[in-house]
Amino acid sequence: MTAYTATVTVRLKHGVLDPEAETTKQALERLDFELEDLRSADRFEIDLEAESADAASERASEMAERLLANPTIHDYDVEVDER
């Protein structure tokens, strides 16, 4: 078994209202920053042991699908690095 860190980034799908990002975007614009759009995201770092990077990615994806993300309103990405 090898030690891995899986990073799962969960964000709202395009078209789903994101009040946190909208408030932050407005505050940045008041500070004279120009931006086209802003989206918020949650990032989870999961330390786990697995037979391979693919197996670690598969386990992290299952965690995202079952708990970390709501597939109706969220998209997610999984990245795996060996520790």
Helices and strands as residue ranges (DSSP letters): E 2-12, H 19-30, E 41-50, H 53-63, I 64-68, E 74-82
